Amino acid sequence: MLARPRLYRTLLLFAFVATTHGGRAQTLQPETARSLQSTPSPSATPAQEEETIIPTFETQKLARTYILDVPAPRGQITDRNGVPLAQNKLSYNLAINFPTPLDFSDAQAISFVREKIDQAEKLIGRPIKIPDDAILRHYRNRGILPFEITPNLSKPEYEEVKDMKAPMVVRPIYVRTYPNGKVGGQIVGYTGKTGRNLDGVIDNHETLWPETEGREGLEQTFNEMLAGKHGEYKLTFDKDGRKTSEKLIAPPVPGNNVVTTLDLHLQELAEKALEAKAKRGAIVIVDPNNGDILAMASWPTYDPNVFIPSISAEKFKALQDNPDIPLLPRAFRSSYPPGSTFKVAVGIAALESGTVRAEDTYECVPSIDIGNLTFHNWKKDNRGALNFVEALTESCDTWFYQVGIKTGAEPIIDWALKLGFGEKCGIPLRGEVEGRVPNDQYMKATHGRKLLNGDIANLSIGQGDMLVTPLQMAQAMAIVANGGTFYQTRLVQQVQTLNNEIVTAYQVRAKKTLDCSLSTMDQVRTGLIEVVNGAGGTAHQASLDNVEVAGKTGTAQWGPKNKERTAAWFSGFLPADKPQYAFAALYEGDVGSKVHGGSTAGPMIADIFKEIYKGQKANGRRKREPQRGEVRRAEPVEEDESN
């Protein structure tokens, strides 16, 4: 048998690796370090214990040796500042060691275990239910290994049983934990056991306890890098079946750490804003200067800790059956019609194609007829002749119907694709959807016709068959914010070892630069500033006192008739003069609800950035001067967009 000090050092290494890999060290108490130690035979003496570790025993012809694998602790997942999003903690299982050689009869084995279970039940104050056949299967097939009777002891239970004497042992193992609970849960994902606890005949290189694997999110995508490399534990028995030695012959190699681009504080603020103001929705915040995703929140969400060490069938079914679908990361796995936020792309297409010049005006009338249909503005009064900036500020639908049809579908579709709509952003998470930019091929396949003027009118206000994810919307606003550079959206900065050696780095990469004139970008930027800060703007509830916000509201309906739902948007960037953040906020309304981007999505963004810029001085926000003809629009505007 292995001497206790040596065994203690071995298990201390297991536990130390498990708890210090990317987190604060937790030290095992000496009395908990007997996890693989067999009960000594009554005749064994301390001197004999020391003698049994002499290697000559392992070379006897009739000796039996097992090499078992020690699972490695998973690597950490952290935010951009190294704050843990997923790490490991110690968990304790109560187990029984059978004395070797294994010469109990069935009745003796059952009696031996039942006696120990009775002792344990009195200490922890709850029943331990293990059938006799489970006891016998373990004893016959794998009696040389501890028989676990109570996994995942609570802290009070651990305190009660930690001093139990052999053959009872408290086995420390490491399990996954998510220290921030729900925050970032849909991005980080969760793990699950690769299989049930083994009860068959021992095979060489089976694991000492069940491994875990990533089942969702980054845990799944980077599973191989996070998993690490098994260690090896050697057990040797003499010809009589008595254990002669046990030792760690190769320590496990911890998994690598995954460093994300997320800012935990921003992620927390985004989820807090959604929880306070939305039954369902999403918020994405991107750094427009490099494409880094700083926050990607969906609501409702879930706490990945409920999956550790395993989730009951009842709890999982409750998550699946929840009508608000907490398992759905709406930020990238769900798409919506963009509503008036898409007018940014339409405006760029119109200005860049030469269809419209900055000074050109079109009448913002209550409605216009297109074909045999009447298309309405969301305001019922005639707003007069407006230029692009004014039309974007007031979100005039009839202005964009006219300009969209005059521009034509091809330039609008082309610029939508240039802004990243209609294709996946390429984040390392499974299930990202690509949205949809309808073209003639799609329309023919779906509706049996090409795009008609009515379709172009719908497209011009972000309705019809157009679909966008919140992540795509934030990405597009980042391109506008930085003046036209399309950066590859980045969620992971790098993968590194425990010693901070970089294994894989994901560099900032500019995919392309939009061939868009400075004058067009200036027109768009001015319009977005007016939307939030101008007298006739639709997003006054998103304005801040000490920083100038640029953005666009949008409200769109989607879904089958009589079950239509509303998507309320606010997207943009700030500070307007030197953007640090590009964002998209989505409020997903109930069936039949009347919600609007300015009054629902805008305040969520305001809540986040009030906190971020709290205590800072104003950044030189300029007073908005009334533009030509703006006198008639000086009254406060309560947004009531139907687009």
C-alpha positions in Angstrom: 0.0 0.0 0.0 1.2 3.5 -0.8 2.4 5.5 2.2 -0.1 8.2 3.2 2.3 11.2 2.9 3.0 10.2 -0.7 -0.6 9.7 -1.5 -1.5 13.0 0.1 1.1 14.8 -2.2 -0.5 13.1 -5.2 -4.0 14.2 -4.4 -2.9 17.6 -3.4 -1.5 18.0 -6.9 -4.8 16.9 -8.4 -6.7 19.4 -6.3 -4.2 22.2 -6.6 -4.2 21.9 -10.4 -8.0 21.8 -10.4 -8.5 24.9 -8.3 -5.6 27.2 -9.2 -5.9 26.8 -13.0 -7.0 30.4 -13.8 -8.3 31.1 -10.3 -7.5 31.5 -6.7 -5.8 28.5 -5.1 -7.8 26.4 -2.6 -5.8 24.1 -0.4 -6.9 20.6 0.5 -7.0 19.7 4.1 -4.8 16.7 4.9 -7.8 14.6 6.1 -9.5 14.9 2.7 -6.5 13.5 0.8 -7.3 9.8 1.0 -9.4 9.5 -2.1 -7.8 6.5 -3.7 -6.4 4.9 -0.6 -7.5 1.3 0.1 -8.3 0.1 3.6 -5.1 -1.6 4.9 -5.3 -5.1 6.0 -5.5 -5.5 9.8 -2.0 -7.0 9.9 -0.4 -4.1 8.1 2.1 -2.0 10.0 3.5 1.5 9.2 6.8 -0.2 8.3 5.1 -2.6 5.9 3.2 0.3 4.3 6.5 1.9 3.4 7.9 -1.3 2.2 5.0 -1.9 -0.3 6.0 1.0 -2.4 9.3 -0.6 -3.4 9.3 -1.1 -7.2 10.3 -4.8 -7.0 6.7 -5.7 -6.2 5.7 -4.2 -9.5 8.0 -6.6 -11.4 6.7 -9.8 -10.0 5.5 -12.1 -12.8 2.1 -12.6 -11.2 1.5 -9.0 -10.3 -1.4 -7.1 -11.9 -1.0 -3.5 -12.9 -3.7 -1.0 -14.0 -3.0 2.4 -15.6 -5.9 4.7 -15.2 -6.4 8.1 -16.7 -6.7 11.2 -14.6 -9.0 13.8 -16.3 -7.3 17.2 -16.7 -8.9 20.3 -15.3 -10.6 22.3 -18.0 -9.1 25.6 -19.0 -10.7 28.9 -18.0 -12.9 31.1 -20.2 -12.3 34.8 -19.3 -13.4 38.2 -20.4 -11.0 40.6 -22.1 -9.6 41.7 -18.7 -8.9 38.2 -17.4 -12.0 38.0 -15.2 -13.2 34.4 -15.1 -16.5 33.5 -16.9 -15.9 29.7 -16.5 -13.5 28.0 -14.2 -13.1 25.0 -11.9 -13.9 24.4 -8.2 -13.5 21.5 -5.9 -16.4 19.2 -5.2 -16.4 16.3 -2.7 -17.8 12.8 -3.1 -18.1 10.4 -0.2 -16.8 6.9 -1.0 -16.0 3.6 0.5 -12.8 1.7 0.0 -12.9 -2.1 0.1 -10.0 -3.9 1.7 -7.8 -6.0 -0.6 -7.5 -8.8 -1.5 -11.2 -8.8 -2.6 -12.4 -11.9 -0.8 -15.8 -10.9 0.5 -18.8 -13.0 -0.3 -21.8 -11.1 -1.8 -23.4 -11.0 1.6 -20.3 -9.7 3.3 -19.8 -7.0 0.6 -23.4 -5.8 1.0 -23.2 -5.8 4.8 -19.8 -4.0 4.7 -21.3 -1.1 2.6 -24.6 -1.0 4.5 -22.8 -0.5 7.8 -20.8 2.4 6.3 -23.9 4.0 4.7 -25.7 3.9 8.0 -22.9 5.8 9.6 -22.9 8.4 6.8 -26.6 8.9 6.9 -26.5 9.8 10.6 -23.8 12.4 9.9 -25.4 14.1 6.9 -28.9 13.8 8.0 -30.5 12.4 4.9 -31.0 8.9 3.3 -28.5 7.4 0.9 -30.3 5.1 -1.5 -28.1 2.5 -3.2 -29.5 -0.8 -4.4 -27.8 -4.1 -3.5 -27.1 -4.9 -7.1 -25.2 -1.7 -7.6 -23.0 -2.6 -4.6 -22.3 -6.0 -6.0 -21.6 -4.8 -9.5 -19.0 -2.4 -8.2 -17.4 -4.9 -5.9 -17.2 -7.7 -8.5 -16.0 -5.5 -11.4 -14.1 -2.7 -9.8 -13.7 -3.2 -6.1 -10.2 -2.0 -6.2 -11.5 1.5 -6.7 -13.5 3.6 -4.2 -17.3 3.1 -4.3 -19.0 6.4 -4.3 -22.1 6.6 -2.2 -22.8 10.4 -2.1 -21.6 12.7 -4.8 -21.4 16.5 -4.6 -21.6 16.9 -0.9 -22.9 20.2 0.3 -20.6 22.4 2.4 -22.4 21.4 5.7 -22.3 17.7 4.7 -18.6 17.9 3.9 -17.9 19.4 7.3 -19.7 16.5 8.9 -18.0 13.7 7.1 -14.5 15.1 6.4 -13.1 13.4 9.6 -14.5 9.9 8.9 -11.9 7.2 9.2 -11.0 4.5 6.7 -12.5 2.8 4.9 -14.6 5.9 4.4 -12.9 8.6 2.2 -13.8 12.0 0.9 -12.7 12.2 -2.7 -12.0 15.7 -4.0 -12.7 16.2 -7.7 -13.0 19.3 -9.8 -16.2 20.4 -11.4 -17.1 23.3 -13.7 -18.5 26.5 -12.2 -19.7 29.8 -13.7 -18.9 32.5 -11.1 -21.2 35.1 -12.7 -24.3 33.0 -12.9 -26.5 34.0 -15.8 -24.3 36.8 -17.0 -22.9 35.7 -20.4 -24.4 32.2 -19.9 -25.6 31.9 -23.5 -22.1 32.8 -24.8 -20.1 30.7 -22.4 -22.4 27.7 -22.6 -22.1 24.7 -20.3 -20.6 21.3 -19.9 -22.0 17.8 -19.4 -20.7 14.4 -18.5 -19.5 12.3 -21.4 -21.1 9.2 -20.0 -22.6 7.6 -16.9 -20.5 6.4 -14.0 -18.8 3.2 -15.0 -19.7 -0.1 -13.3 -18.2 -2.7 -15.7 -14.8 -4.5 -15.5 -12.0 -2.0 -15.3 -10.1 -1.3 -18.5 -6.7 0.2 -18.7 -6.8 3.9 -19.4 -10.4 4.4 -18.4 -10.8 7.6 -16.4 -10.9 7.8 -12.6 -14.1 9.8 -12.8 -16.4 10.8 -15.7 -15.1 13.5 -18.0 -17.1 16.5 -19.0 -17.4 18.0 -22.5 -18.8 21.3 -23.8 -22.4 21.1 -24.8 -23.1 24.7 -25.8 -21.5 28.1 -26.4 -17.7 28.6 -26.2 -17.4 25.5 -24.0 -18.5 23.5 -27.0 -16.6 25.3 -29.8 -13.3 25.3 -27.9 -13.8 21.9 -26.2 -10.6 20.3 -27.4 -8.5 23.3 -26.4 -10.2 23.6 -23.0 -10.1 19.8 -22.2 -6.4 19.4 -21.5 -4.5 16.1 -21.5 -5.0 13.1 -19.3 -2.6 12.2 -16.6 -1.8 8.6 -15.7 -2.3 6.9 -12.3 -0.8 3.4 -11.7 -2.2 0.8 -9.4 -0.2 -2.4 -8.7 -1.3 -5.6 -7.0 0.6 -8.7 -5.9 -0.2 -12.3 -6.8 -2.7 -12.5 -4.0 -4.6 -9.4 -5.1 -3.3 -7.2 -2.4 -2.6 -3.6 -3.4 1.1 -3.0 -3.3 1.5 0.5 -4.8 -0.4 3.4 -6.3 1.1 6.5 -7.7 0.8 9.3 -10.2 3.2 8.5 -13.1 2.1 11.4 -15.4 0.3 14.5 -14.1 -2.6 15.8 -16.1 -1.9 18.8 -18.3 -4.5 21.5 -17.7 -6.5 22.7 -20.6 -5.9 26.1 -22.3 -7.6 29.3 -21.4 -9.9 31.1 -23.8 -9.7 34.9 -23.6 -12.8 36.5 -25.0 -13.3 40.1 -26.2 -16.2 40.5 -23.8 -16.2 43.2 -21.1 -17.9 41.6 -18.1 -19.1 45.0 -16.8 -20.7 45.9 -20.1 -22.3 42.5 -20.4 -23.7 42.8 -16.9 -25.2 46.2 -17.7 -26.7 45.0 -20.9 -28.4 42.0 -19.3 -29.5 44.2 -16.4 -31.1 46.7 -18.9 -32.9 43.8 -20.7 -34.1 42.3 -17.5 -35.5 45.6 -16.3 -37.2 46.8 -19.5 -37.8 43.8 -21.8 -39.6 40.5 -21.5 -37.6 39.3 -24.5 -34.8 41.0 -26.5 -31.1 41.4 -27.2 -28.4 44.0 -26.9 -25.0 43.8 -28.7 -22.2 46.3 -28.2 -19.2 46.3 -30.5 -15.9 48.3 -30.6 -16.2 50.1 -34.0 -12.4 50.5 -34.1 -11.5 46.8 -34.2 -14.7 44.8 -34.4 -14.5 43.4 -30.9 -17.8 42.2 -29.3 -17.8 43.9 -25.9 -21.3 42.6 -24.9 -23.8 40.2 -26.5 -26.8 39.8 -24.3 -30.0 38.0 -24.9 -33.1 37.9 -22.7 -34.3 35.8 -21.1 -31.2 33.7 -20.5 -30.2 30.8 -18.1 -27.7 30.1 -15.5 -25.2 27.5 -16.8 -24.6 26.3 -13.3 -27.9 24.5 -13.4 -26.2 22.0 -15.8 -23.4 21.2 -13.3 -22.7 18.4 -12.6 -25.9 17.4 -14.4 -29.4 18.8 -14.9 -32.5 16.8 -14.1 -34.9 15.9 -16.9 -37.6 17.9 -15.2 -35.5 21.1 -15.1 -34.3 20.7 -18.6 -37.8 20.2 -19.9 -38.9 23.3 -18.0 -36.2 25.3 -19.9 -37.3 23.8 -23.2 -41.0 24.4 -22.6 -40.6 28.0 -21.4 -42.6 30.1 -24.0 -40.0 32.9 -23.8 -37.3 30.4 -24.9 -34.4 31.2 -22.5 -32.2 28.7 -24.3 -32.3 30.8 -27.5 -29.5 33.4 -27.8 -31.5 36.0 -29.7 -28.5 38.2 -30.3 -27.1 35.9 -33.0 -29.4 32.9 -33.4 -32.6 34.8 -34.2 -33.4 37.4 -36.9 -36.0 40.1 -37.2 -37.1 42.7 -39.8 -35.0 45.8 -39.1 -37.7 48.4 -39.6 -36.5 52.0 -40.0 -32.9 51.2 -38.9 -32.5 49.9 -42.4 -33.1 53.4 -43.7 -29.4 54.0 -43.1 -28.5 51.4 -45.8 -31.1 52.8 -48.1 -29.8 56.3 -47.6 -26.2 55.3 -48.4 -27.4 53.5 -51.5 -29.4 56.5 -52.7 -26.6 59.0 -52.1 -23.8 56.8 -53.5 -25.8 55.9 -56.6 -26.4 59.6 -57.3 -30.2 59.1 -57.1 -30.4 61.7 -54.3 -28.1 64.6 -53.5 -27.9 66.1 -50.0 -29.9 69.1 -50.9 -32.7 67.2 -52.8 -36.1 67.1 -51.2 -39.1 64.8 -51.4 -42.5 65.4 -49.9 -43.2 63.6 -46.6 -46.9 63.0 -47.3 -49.2 60.9 -45.1 -49.5 58.1 -47.8 -48.7 57.3 -51.4 -50.2 54.8 -53.8 -47.9 52.1 -55.3 -49.6 49.9 -57.8 -53.0 49.0 -56.4 -51.9 49.5 -52.7 -51.7 52.5 -50.5 -48.5 52.8 -48.4 -48.7 55.0 -45.3 -46.3 57.1 -43.3 -46.3 56.5 -39.5 -47.3 60.1 -39.0 -50.7 61.1 -40.2 -50.0 64.8 -41.1 -48.1 66.2 -44.1 -44.5 67.0 -43.0 -43.7 68.9 -46.2 -40.5 68.7 -48.3 -37.6 67.0 -46.6 -33.9 66.4 -47.5 -32.2 63.2 -46.5 -31.0 64.3 -43.1 -34.5 65.6 -42.2 -36.2 62.4 -43.5 -33.8 60.2 -41.5 -34.4 62.4 -38.4 -38.1 62.1 -38.6 -38.0 58.6 -40.1 -40.4 59.5 -42.8 -41.7 56.4 -44.5 -43.2 58.0 -47.6 -39.9 59.8 -48.3 -38.0 56.5 -48.3 -40.7 54.7 -50.4 -40.2 57.3 -53.1 -36.4 57.3 -52.9 -36.1 53.6 -52.6 -38.1 52.9 -55.7 -36.2 55.6 -57.6 -32.9 54.1 -56.4 -33.9 50.6 -57.4 -33.5 47.2 -55.7 -30.0 46.4 -56.9 -28.1 49.3 -55.2 -30.0 48.8 -52.0 -29.3 45.1 -51.9 -25.7 45.8 -52.9 -25.1 48.2 -50.0 -27.0 46.0 -47.6 -24.6 43.2 -48.3 -21.6 45.6 -48.1 -22.7 46.5 -44.6 -22.7 42.8 -43.6 -26.4 42.0 -43.8 -27.5 38.6 -45.3 -24.4 36.7 -44.2 -23.1 35.3 -40.9 -20.7 37.5 -38.9 -18.5 34.4 -38.4 -18.4 34.3 -34.6 -17.1 31.0 -33.1 -20.6 29.9 -31.8 -22.8 27.3 -33.4 -26.2 28.2 -34.8 -25.5 31.7 -35.9 -28.1 32.6 -38.5 -27.4 34.7 -41.7 -30.6 36.7 -41.8 -31.9 37.6 -45.2 -31.6 40.3 -47.9 -34.3 39.4 -50.4 -33.3 39.6 -54.1 -35.1 38.5 -57.3 -33.9 34.9 -57.0 -35.3 34.6 -53.4 -38.6 36.3 -54.5 -39.0 34.0 -57.4 -38.3 30.9 -55.3 -40.6 32.1 -52.4 -43.3 34.2 -54.0 -43.1 33.2 -57.7 -42.2 36.7 -58.9 -39.3 39.1 -58.9 -39.0 42.2 -56.7 -41.8 44.7 -57.6 -42.1 48.3 -56.6 -44.2 47.4 -53.6 -41.5 45.0 -52.5 -38.9 47.7 -52.9 -41.0 50.2 -50.9 -41.3 47.6 -48.1 -37.5 46.9 -48.3 -36.8 50.7 -48.1 -38.3 50.8 -44.6 -36.9 47.4 -43.4 -40.1 45.4 -43.8 -41.2 42.6 -46.0 -38.8 39.6 -46.3 -35.8 41.4 -44.9 -34.3 39.8 -41.7 -31.4 40.9 -39.6 -29.8 39.7 -36.4 -28.9 42.1 -33.5 -25.3 41.2 -34.0 -25.4 42.1 -37.7 -27.1 45.4 -36.9 -24.3 46.3 -34.4 -21.7 45.3 -36.9 -23.3 47.5 -39.6 -23.4 50.5 -37.2 -19.7 49.9 -36.3 -18.9 50.3 -40.0 -20.8 53.5 -40.2 -19.3 54.7 -37.0 -15.7 54.3 -38.1 -16.2 55.8 -41.5 -16.4 52.7 -43.6 -14.0 50.0 -42.4 -15.6 46.5 -42.2 -13.7 44.7 -39.4 -14.1 41.0 -38.9 -16.3 40.7 -35.8 -14.3 39.1 -33.1 -15.5 37.3 -29.9 -12.3 35.5 -28.9 -8.9 37.3 -28.7 -6.7 34.3 -28.1 -6.2 30.8 -26.6 -3.3 30.6 -24.1 -1.7 28.1 -21.8 -1.7 28.2 -18.0 1.7 29.9 -18.3 0.2 32.6 -20.6 1.9 31.2 -23.7 -0.3 32.0 -26.7 -1.5 28.9 -28.5 -3.8 30.6 -31.0 -4.4 34.3 -31.6 -7.3 35.8 -33.5 -5.9 39.1 -34.8 -7.9 42.2 -35.5 -8.6 42.1 -39.3 -10.2 44.6 -41.6 -12.1 42.5 -44.1 -12.6 45.5 -46.5 -13.1 49.2 -46.7 -16.4 50.4 -48.1 -16.1 52.5 -51.2 -18.3 55.2 -49.7 -17.7 59.0 -50.0 -16.9 61.1 -47.1 -19.8 63.3 -47.9 -22.3 60.4 -47.8 -20.9 59.3 -44.4 -21.2 62.8 -43.1 -24.8 63.0 -44.2 -25.6 59.7 -42.5 -23.7 60.7 -39.3 -25.5 64.0 -39.2 -28.9 62.3 -39.6 -28.1 59.8 -36.8 -27.1 62.6 -34.4 -30.3 64.5 -35.2 -32.4 61.4 -34.6 -31.3 61.4 -30.9 -30.6 65.1 -30.3 -32.6 67.0 -33.0 -36.0 68.7 -32.3 -37.8 66.3 -34.6 -35.9 63.2 -33.7 -37.5 59.9 -32.7 -34.9 58.8 -30.1 -34.9 61.5 -27.4 -35.2 59.0 -24.7 -31.8 57.6 -25.6 -30.0 61.0 -25.3 -27.4 61.5 -22.5 -26.3 64.6 -20.7 -22.5 64.2 -21.0 -22.0 62.4 -24.3 -23.6 62.7 -27.7 -25.3 59.6 -29.0 -26.0 58.9 -32.7 -28.6 56.4 -33.6 -31.7 55.2 -35.4 -35.0 53.9 -34.2 -37.1 51.2 -35.9 -40.3 49.4 -35.3 -41.3 46.4 -37.5 -43.9 43.7 -37.5 -43.3 40.1 -38.3 -45.1 36.7 -38.1 -48.3 35.3 -39.4 -51.5 37.3 -39.6 -53.4 37.5 -36.3 -50.2 36.5 -34.5 -48.0 39.4 -35.5 -45.3 40.5 -33.1 -43.3 43.7 -33.0 -39.6 44.2 -33.1 -38.6 47.5 -31.7 -35.0 48.6 -32.5 -32.5 51.3 -31.5 -29.0 51.1 -33.1 -26.1 53.5 -33.4 -22.9 54.6 -31.8 -21.3 57.0 -29.3 -19.6 59.3 -28.7 -20.9 60.7 -32.0 -17.7 62.6 -32.7 -15.2 59.9 -31.8 -17.1 56.6 -31.5 -16.0 54.0 -29.0 -19.1 51.9 -29.0 -21.5 50.7 -31.7 -24.7 49.1 -30.5 -28.0 47.5 -31.4 -30.8 47.0 -29.0 -33.9 44.9 -29.8 -37.1 44.7 -27.9 -39.2 41.7 -28.9 -42.9 42.5 -28.2 -45.8 40.2 -27.5 -48.4 39.3 -30.0 -50.6 42.4 -30.6 -48.4 44.7 -28.5 -47.8 48.3 -29.5 -44.1 49.0 -28.8 -41.7 51.4 -30.5 -38.0 51.6 -30.9 -37.6 55.1 -29.4 -39.7 54.3 -26.2 -38.6 50.8 -25.5 -35.2 50.0 -27.1 -33.7 53.5 -26.8 -34.0 53.7 -22.9 -32.2 50.4 -22.5 -29.1 51.8 -24.3 -29.4 55.0 -22.2 -29.4 53.0 -19.0 -26.2 51.2 -20.0 -24.2 54.3 -21.1 -25.4 56.5 -18.2 -23.5 54.1 -16.0 -20.4 53.9 -18.3 -20.1 57.7 -18.6 -21.2 58.4 -15.1 -19.2 61.3 -13.6 -17.5 62.2 -16.8 -17.7 65.7 -18.2 -19.6 66.5 -21.3 -17.6 65.7 -24.4 -18.2 68.9 -26.3 -21.7 68.1 -27.4 -22.8 70.9 -29.7 -26.2 72.5 -29.5 -28.6 71.3 -32.2 -29.5 74.3 -34.3 -32.9 74.2 -36.1 -32.5 73.3 -39.8 -34.3 74.8 -42.7 -38.1 74.6 -42.1 -37.7 72.9 -38.8 -40.0 75.4 -37.0 -43.0 73.3 -37.7 -41.2 70.3 -36.1 -40.1 72.0 -32.9 -42.8 70.3 -30.8 -41.7 67.1 -28.8 -42.3 64.0 -30.9 -43.6 60.8 -29.4 -42.6 58.0 -31.8 -45.4 55.9 -33.1 -43.7 54.2 -36.0 -45.5 51.4 -37.7 -42.5 50.5 -39.8 
